[in-house]
Amino acid sequence: MSILDQIIDDTRELVATRKKETPVQELEQRPFYTDREPLSLVEALKSRGMSFICEVKKASPSKGVIREPFRPAQIAQSYVKHGANAISVLTEPNHFQGSLQNLAWIRAHVEDVPLMRKDFIIDPYQLVEARAVGADAVLLIATALDARQLRHLHQAATDLGLDCLVEVYALDDLDKIDFDQVSILGVNNRDLNTFEVDVDNSLRIFEHVPRNVGRVSESGLSDPATLVRLRQNGVNGVLIGEHFMRAEDPGQALDDLRNEAKEIAMQQA
Ligand SMILES: O=P(O)(O)OC[C@@H](O)[C@@H](O)c1c[nH]c2ccccc12
């Protein structure tokens, strides 16, 4: 069984348990659900230069624990201070040591930068959970869903006011996507089975994506020259976790990377 299949199986079990513990009706009464309007991830990715979606992630299946001690609110505040366009928060507990509490905690400290729930979304219940802890957007992994599920979950998210970043890995994942519906597409540079990273994978796939769709390149990014190349090829945003998580001050690392990329772009102009 592939790691993705394993995570999806675990998630299915987890969702079943959660549904029993906390019914939807209860989630719908949480203050973030009733009193807060979600921010737009789509808008956050429309800046003229490269947009940065900065990730808060303690561990991953490929790398084990990446950051210890792990202080989610402090990390997020540092990202905000240094101009992150959006923040991605891992909430998957078994393989990434994430939690919904982490997202709620970050929301309590970050008001006006969009937060994306990064998890393995397979059930509309998880979208309500996302709203209830103060998320503005969710990741939908096309590789883990069929076309019907993807369309359904995307619509349910939209109805709740949540933007979706739809993630693909391979060219044939695009067959599942209705581009009248999907406005931001992420390509994961990391093969979830072999964990190998290939940045050119995202560029190849974006060639087949309509021009009006926002493009995000995800995973394995840390080299400023690569960011410049991605931007020159029409990529609007990057999703970066590990590189920032390994830095003492993640926001400072964002600043440094952005400045190094600017410098390279200027030298080339
Ligand atoms: O830490 P990295 O290599 O910068 O990658 C971040 C992000 O792209 C990665 O965490 C990710 C991309 N898609 C996912 C789906 C599920 C879990 C995690 C991910």
Ligand as a Chemical Component Dictionary entry (heavy atoms), coordinates in Angstrom:
data_LIG
# 
_chem_comp.id                   LIG 
_chem_comp.type                 NON-POLYMER 
_chem_comp.pdbx_formal_charge   0 
_chem_comp.three_letter_code    LIG 
# 
loop_
_chem_comp_atom.comp_id 
_chem_comp_atom.atom_id 
_chem_comp_atom.alt_atom_id 
_chem_comp_atom.type_symbol 
_chem_comp_atom.charge 
_chem_comp_atom.model_Cartn_x 
_chem_comp_atom.model_Cartn_y 
_chem_comp_atom.model_Cartn_z 
_chem_comp_atom.pdbx_ordinal 
LIG O1  O1  O 0 8.330  21.008 3.219  1  
LIG P1  P1  P 0 8.364  21.277 1.756  2  
LIG O2  O2  O 0 9.212  20.307 0.999  3  
LIG O3  O3  O 0 8.729  22.708 1.456  4  
LIG O4  O4  O 0 6.860  21.041 1.203  5  
LIG C1  C1  C 0 5.771  21.807 1.673  6  
LIG C2  C2  C 0 4.463  21.225 1.146  7  
LIG O5  O5  O 0 4.442  21.353 -0.242 8  
LIG C3  C3  C 0 4.299  19.758 1.562  9  
LIG O6  O6  O 0 4.224  19.717 2.940  10 
LIG C4  C4  C 0 3.040  19.136 0.969  11 
LIG C5  C5  C 0 2.562  19.315 -0.283 12 
LIG N1  N1  N 0 1.437  18.630 -0.480 13 
LIG C6  C6  C 0 1.130  17.967 0.639  14 
LIG C7  C7  C 0 0.058  17.154 0.936  15 
LIG C8  C8  C 0 -0.020 16.659 2.199  16 
LIG C9  C9  C 0 0.957  16.911 3.137  17 
LIG C10 C10 C 0 2.040  17.729 2.863  18 
LIG C11 C11 C 0 2.129  18.265 1.602  19 
# 
loop_
_chem_comp_bond.comp_id 
_chem_comp_bond.atom_id_1 
_chem_comp_bond.atom_id_2 
_chem_comp_bond.value_order 
_chem_comp_bond.pdbx_ordinal 
LIG O1  P1  DOUB 1  
LIG P1  O2  SING 2  
LIG P1  O3  SING 3  
LIG P1  O4  SING 4  
LIG O4  C1  SING 5  
LIG C1  C2  SING 6  
LIG C2  O5  SING 7  
LIG C2  C3  SING 8  
LIG C3  O6  SING 9  
LIG C3  C4  SING 10 
LIG C4  C5  DOUB 11 
LIG C4  C11 SING 12 
LIG C5  N1  SING 13 
LIG N1  C6  SING 14 
LIG C6  C7  SING 15 
LIG C6  C11 DOUB 16 
LIG C7  C8  DOUB 17 
LIG C8  C9  SING 18 
LIG C9  C10 DOUB 19 
LIG C10 C11 SING 20 
# 
